[in-house]
Amino acid sequence: MKLLSNIAKLVTLEGAVQKKGRNITSEDLSIIENAALVYDKKIIWAGEEVKLPTKYKKLKKTNAQKKMVIPGFIDSHTHLVFAGNRSRDLEQSLSGKTYQEIAAAGGGITHTTQATREISQSDLLKLSDARLKNALKQGITTLEIKTGYGLSFEAEKKCLDVIHQLQKKSPQTIKATYLAAHALPPEYKNRKSEYVTLLTHEWLPKLKSKIDFVDMFIDEGYFDLKDADTLFNSTQLPIKIHADELALSGGTRKAVEYKALSADHLLKITDSEINLLAQSEVTATLLPTTAFYLKTNYASARKLLDAGARVALATDYNPGTSPTQDISLVGILSALYMNMRSEEILVGLTLNGAYALGLEKTKGALLPGYDADFLITKGESVAHIFYEFGQKPLNYEVIIKGQKVK
């Protein structure tokens, strides 16, 4: 066991846990001042240092030097395993072409698919490992990684094998999502039904031992509700859905129907879908850096929050529409353009990110029984965490499962 003492502010999120990540107020951060923390791989005790039980006083101390301690960030939506870049897409976007037009011309996901198919597994692992280390520098202690840039059995398996290797070598907790239904590969043009049947009934059974979640891009020009039924009726794995990003395509309603862990993007939802999410256990995962990059309206975070929905935030790190791993940028965009308060942003990047990955019992809070994943920061307040961006502004010390990570 270890003792971290002299903590200026310990942000436990006990109130947010009790409210299951909904209707968050500043009081729900449950900040303990002049605190101490006892932990090994799990949190054992948290409270005011003057109330530290006698049995823990003889433990070897680490002095937090009057810094703040917060839960580690959880990035619950990333596409971290890919090859190549999409700078050409940006040029076309600046000339006025839409996301769908760029994709139809051979850009978008199809362009990344070609590069990802061609790269060797060892080189893909090197690229992905470097990105994972960048995530660690951002204070991300848990994350999800999707496939979806292979779009063939061999390439999707390669991506999953890379994710599995990352899981073994990284201190971070990593969850793998099967997203073969990300786009229609060129060889299946005008044969969507055949492709959906293939990825559902042939690929998924062979790959399911490597997969934590199943996802589908339900949107205009990609996959539809009938395709979703084909895939989701065939699996017992938890579901996540790319929903209503480019058009109101029914993805949010499908997420509620299938009791998905999360519905992600949600740029085009209406009050009707907002009320559905608020009455469900589906976590609404918002991705503000994607809206920023697409130069489109942001998701209706304020309406979702006020309706009582559980809202998570994530980077959507990918080569085309969100080429950033900057957690602070996610935070500042959420504040400036989605009218979220700092306490809602922090919960969105911790506890509610855990809900979006089915990890809410062990991740995202600093309470006894939760994993000892936390950040020690010079930040003066929670608001200070999301004040600067474009760097690692608060110089986090990262502890994962009780071990300091360099």
ROZADO-374190 format. One record per residue (C-alpha): x, z, y. Coordinates in nm, 3 decimals. Layout:
<rs>
X/Z/Y
...
</rs>
This chain:
<rs>
0.000/0.000/0.000
0.101/-0.063/0.360
0.010/0.092/0.693
-0.017/-0.104/1.015
-0.025/0.140/1.307
-0.041/0.134/1.686
-0.301/-0.148/1.698
-0.447/-0.187/2.048
-0.765/-0.357/1.922
-0.871/-0.409/1.561
-1.147/-0.671/1.541
-1.328/-0.585/1.217
-1.651/-0.793/1.254
-1.847/-0.521/1.077
-2.156/-0.586/1.289
-2.135/-0.960/1.224
-2.114/-0.892/0.850
-2.424/-0.674/0.864
-2.612/-0.951/1.049
-2.485/-1.220/0.808
-2.322/-1.411/1.091
-2.640/-1.462/1.295
-2.745/-1.363/1.648
-2.396/-1.243/1.731
-2.330/-1.023/2.033
-2.000/-0.885/2.162
-2.083/-0.551/1.996
-2.089/-0.724/1.657
-1.715/-0.779/1.679
-1.696/-0.404/1.604
-1.362/-0.359/1.780
-1.175/-0.038/1.707
-0.926/0.064/1.976
-0.602/0.251/1.902
-0.649/0.164/1.538
-0.467/0.161/1.208
-0.508/-0.052/0.897
-0.423/0.035/0.535
-0.398/-0.256/0.294
-0.234/-0.416/-0.006
-0.384/-0.749/-0.111
-0.717/-0.611/0.011
-0.815/-0.399/0.309
-0.827/-0.037/0.195
-0.903/0.151/0.517
-0.964/0.058/0.880
-1.031/0.292/1.170
-0.899/0.488/1.466
-0.543/0.598/1.400
-0.623/0.960/1.488
-0.873/0.955/1.199
-0.623/0.820/0.943
-0.678/1.012/0.617
-0.390/1.243/0.525
-0.327/1.059/0.197
-0.220/0.749/0.392
0.004/0.915/0.650
0.312/0.904/0.428
0.293/0.527/0.379
0.570/0.317/0.529
0.455/0.212/0.876
0.469/-0.123/1.051
0.421/-0.085/1.424
0.178/-0.337/1.574
0.323/-0.261/1.918
-0.013/-0.238/2.089
-0.115/-0.590/1.985
-0.458/-0.709/1.875
-0.545/-0.777/1.510
-0.813/-1.030/1.411
-0.923/-1.189/1.082
-0.734/-1.503/0.980
-0.898/-1.829/1.081
-1.099/-2.023/0.824
-1.108/-2.402/0.863
-1.406/-2.495/0.649
-1.402/-2.875/0.702
-1.081/-3.080/0.682
-0.967/-3.416/0.544
-0.602/-3.311/0.530
-0.490/-3.531/0.239
-0.446/-3.889/0.362
-0.180/-4.149/0.441
-0.132/-4.372/0.743
-0.286/-4.340/1.087
-0.570/-4.498/1.281
-0.416/-4.563/1.623
-0.560/-4.914/1.601
-0.907/-4.764/1.580
-0.845/-4.579/1.905
-0.752/-4.902/2.082
-1.071/-5.067/1.956
-1.277/-4.767/2.062
-1.133/-4.788/2.411
-1.241/-5.152/2.425
-1.600/-5.045/2.363
-1.647/-5.084/1.987
-1.856/-4.826/1.804
-1.750/-4.626/1.499
-1.964/-4.851/1.279
-1.826/-5.172/1.435
-1.467/-5.057/1.381
-1.546/-4.978/1.017
-1.716/-5.316/0.963
-1.401/-5.489/1.090
-1.182/-5.320/0.827
-1.084/-5.013/1.026
-1.209/-4.659/0.988
-1.217/-4.500/0.645
-1.139/-4.832/0.474
-0.807/-4.860/0.658
-0.705/-4.508/0.556
-0.818/-4.577/0.199
-0.574/-4.864/0.168
-0.281/-4.652/0.288
-0.381/-4.359/0.066
-0.410/-4.577/-0.242
-0.067/-4.730/-0.183
0.134/-4.413/-0.121
0.300/-4.232/-0.411
0.167/-3.893/-0.511
0.498/-3.725/-0.424
0.502/-3.874/-0.074
0.137/-3.786/-0.023
0.219/-3.428/-0.123
0.502/-3.413/0.133
0.275/-3.535/0.412
-0.001/-3.296/0.316
0.232/-2.999/0.277
0.366/-3.051/0.631
0.010/-3.055/0.764
-0.071/-2.740/0.571
0.224/-2.566/0.736
0.094/-2.678/1.075
-0.240/-2.520/0.986
-0.057/-2.198/0.905
0.106/-2.202/1.249
-0.246/-2.217/1.395
-0.335/-1.897/1.211
-0.545/-2.073/0.946
-0.531/-1.856/0.634
-0.813/-2.026/0.440
-0.923/-2.389/0.444
-1.117/-2.658/0.265
-0.966/-3.000/0.189
-1.180/-3.301/0.102
-1.096/-3.610/-0.097
-1.261/-3.932/0.017
-0.970/-4.153/0.117
-0.909/-4.276/-0.238
-1.249/-4.423/-0.330
-1.125/-4.524/-0.675
-1.095/-4.298/-0.976
-0.714/-4.312/-0.976
-0.681/-4.248/-0.604
-0.943/-3.973/-0.592
-0.768/-3.803/-0.883
-0.437/-3.841/-0.700
-0.583/-3.666/-0.395
-0.724/-3.386/-0.610
-0.390/-3.347/-0.788
-0.220/-3.312/-0.448
-0.474/-3.049/-0.342
-0.413/-2.865/-0.670
-0.037/-2.868/-0.606
-0.095/-2.734/-0.257
-0.312/-2.458/-0.400
-0.029/-2.350/-0.628
0.251/-2.353/-0.370
0.077/-2.236/-0.051
-0.001/-1.874/0.041
-0.327/-1.996/0.197
-0.655/-2.002/0.007
-0.753/-2.368/-0.040
-1.085/-2.505/-0.165
-1.120/-2.865/-0.292
-1.420/-3.082/-0.208
-1.507/-3.406/-0.388
-1.605/-3.667/-0.128
-1.585/-3.992/-0.318
-1.915/-4.070/-0.139
-1.730/-4.096/0.193
-1.762/-4.473/0.238
-1.822/-4.779/0.025
-1.489/-4.919/-0.101
-1.430/-5.290/-0.030
-1.454/-5.388/-0.396
-1.810/-5.251/-0.407
-1.940/-5.427/-0.098
-2.313/-5.494/-0.145
-2.302/-5.289/-0.469
-2.367/-4.940/-0.333
-2.603/-4.830/-0.608
-2.346/-4.924/-0.872
-2.075/-4.730/-0.687
-2.288/-4.417/-0.648
-2.372/-4.427/-1.019
-2.003/-4.462/-1.102
-1.876/-4.176/-0.883
-2.161/-3.957/-1.006
-2.176/-4.017/-1.380
-1.823/-4.129/-1.469
-1.576/-3.988/-1.216
-1.731/-3.649/-1.139
-1.753/-3.528/-1.502
-1.385/-3.615/-1.552
-1.271/-3.446/-1.229
-1.504/-3.147/-1.198
-1.247/-2.895/-1.330
-1.042/-2.960/-1.014
-1.338/-2.942/-0.772
-1.500/-2.651/-0.587
-1.766/-2.843/-0.389
-1.940/-3.181/-0.382
-2.000/-3.361/-0.052
-2.161/-3.687/0.068
-2.152/-3.872/0.401
-2.525/-3.924/0.455
-2.551/-4.142/0.762
-2.632/-4.481/0.907
-2.418/-4.746/0.738
-2.289/-4.509/0.469
-2.503/-4.326/0.209
-2.874/-4.249/0.215
-3.113/-3.987/0.079
-3.169/-4.172/-0.247
-2.792/-4.177/-0.304
-2.783/-3.805/-0.231
-3.044/-3.734/-0.496
-2.844/-3.932/-0.751
-2.531/-3.727/-0.685
-2.670/-3.381/-0.619
-2.917/-3.382/-0.910
-2.627/-3.444/-1.145
-2.408/-3.145/-1.058
-2.421/-2.767/-1.062
-2.133/-2.743/-0.816
-2.206/-2.607/-0.467
-2.297/-2.875/-0.213
-2.174/-2.954/0.138
-2.312/-3.247/0.341
-2.186/-3.466/0.626
-2.521/-3.471/0.804
-2.674/-3.652/1.101
-2.351/-3.737/1.278
-2.407/-4.099/1.379
-2.786/-4.108/1.356
-3.072/-3.886/1.248
-3.053/-3.984/0.881
-3.207/-3.686/0.702
-2.886/-3.518/0.592
-2.977/-3.181/0.741
-3.313/-3.177/0.565
-3.143/-3.275/0.241
-2.896/-2.986/0.284
-3.184/-2.741/0.318
-3.364/-2.897/0.022
-3.060/-2.854/-0.204
-2.962/-2.514/-0.059
-2.622/-2.649/0.038
-2.350/-2.416/0.156
-2.324/-2.612/0.479
-2.452/-2.905/0.679
-2.170/-3.043/0.893
-2.153/-3.240/1.222
-2.525/-3.232/1.321
-2.474/-3.430/1.642
-2.813/-3.600/1.623
-3.043/-3.324/1.501
-3.365/-3.234/1.681
-3.550/-2.908/1.733
-3.720/-2.961/1.397
-3.390/-2.961/1.205
-3.262/-2.670/1.414
-3.561/-2.459/1.313
-3.515/-2.556/0.948
-3.151/-2.444/0.954
-3.240/-2.119/1.128
-3.489/-2.037/0.851
-3.246/-2.129/0.571
-2.922/-1.996/0.425
-2.741/-2.323/0.505
-2.451/-2.274/0.746
-2.442/-2.519/1.037
-2.079/-2.631/1.067
-2.001/-2.784/1.405
-1.695/-2.999/1.475
-1.646/-3.029/1.852
-1.312/-3.212/1.841
-1.490/-3.500/1.665
-1.750/-3.529/1.941
-1.468/-3.513/2.195
-1.279/-3.795/2.025
-1.591/-4.009/1.973
-1.691/-3.955/2.337
-2.042/-3.861/2.230
-2.278/-3.573/2.298
-2.180/-3.243/2.140
-2.389/-3.065/1.879
-2.668/-2.839/2.007
-2.480/-2.517/1.939
-2.670/-2.309/2.191
-3.007/-2.408/2.047
-2.888/-2.339/1.692
-2.751/-1.998/1.787
-3.055/-1.895/1.988
-3.283/-2.003/1.701
-3.092/-1.771/1.469
-2.894/-2.025/1.268
-2.557/-1.930/1.122
-2.296/-2.145/1.300
-1.943/-2.212/1.176
-1.672/-2.411/1.354
-1.398/-2.627/1.202
-1.139/-2.889/1.299
-1.262/-3.183/1.086
-0.891/-3.273/1.080
-0.872/-3.641/0.984
-0.681/-3.952/1.097
-0.969/-4.130/1.267
-1.213/-3.912/1.458
-1.038/-3.576/1.487
-0.660/-3.609/1.456
-0.591/-3.248/1.550
-0.533/-2.917/1.377
-0.550/-2.718/1.701
-0.783/-2.422/1.647
-0.761/-2.322/2.013
-0.885/-2.668/2.114
-1.184/-2.623/1.883
-1.247/-2.292/2.059
-1.219/-2.415/2.417
-1.440/-2.720/2.353
-1.698/-2.493/2.192
-1.697/-2.277/2.504
-1.694/-2.551/2.767
-1.918/-2.813/2.607
-2.131/-2.623/2.355
-2.192/-2.311/2.567
-2.068/-2.075/2.300
-1.948/-1.727/2.388
-1.608/-1.604/2.272
-1.756/-1.369/2.013
-1.963/-1.655/1.866
-1.655/-1.875/1.853
-1.446/-1.614/1.674
-1.720/-1.546/1.418
-1.763/-1.924/1.376
-1.395/-1.958/1.290
-1.381/-1.656/1.058
-1.683/-1.500/0.888
-1.913/-1.801/0.922
-1.637/-2.032/0.803
-1.624/-1.807/0.497
-2.002/-1.850/0.452
-1.953/-2.229/0.463
-1.713/-2.193/0.168
-1.909/-1.931/-0.026
-1.637/-1.671/0.045
-1.828/-1.437/0.275
-1.785/-1.137/0.042
-1.405/-1.150/0.054
-1.298/-1.346/0.364
-1.359/-1.348/0.737
-1.371/-0.975/0.821
-1.136/-0.676/0.821
-1.329/-0.422/0.617
-1.248/-0.234/0.295
-1.269/-0.472/-0.001
-1.202/-0.787/0.199
-0.882/-0.984/0.152
-0.598/-0.870/0.377
-0.581/-1.200/0.567
-0.522/-1.126/0.934
-0.338/-1.224/1.249
-0.142/-1.000/1.484
-0.158/-1.144/1.833
-0.053/-1.063/2.188
-0.396/-1.171/2.307
-0.551/-0.919/2.543
-0.905/-0.995/2.430
-1.104/-1.227/2.203
-1.171/-1.451/2.505
-0.794/-1.482/2.559
-0.756/-1.641/2.215
-0.957/-1.945/2.327
-0.818/-1.966/2.680
-0.513/-2.187/2.619
-0.469/-2.482/2.385
-0.224/-2.759/2.296
0.025/-2.519/2.142
0.035/-2.198/1.942
-0.028/-1.998/2.257
-0.058/-1.643/2.125
0.234/-1.647/1.880
0.046/-1.518/1.576
0.205/-1.308/1.307
0.025/-1.422/0.993
-0.050/-1.191/0.699
-0.215/-1.338/0.389
-0.327/-1.114/0.105
-0.109/-0.838/0.246
0.211/-1.041/0.279
0.367/-1.153/0.606
0.409/-1.532/0.604
0.686/-1.701/0.796
</rs>
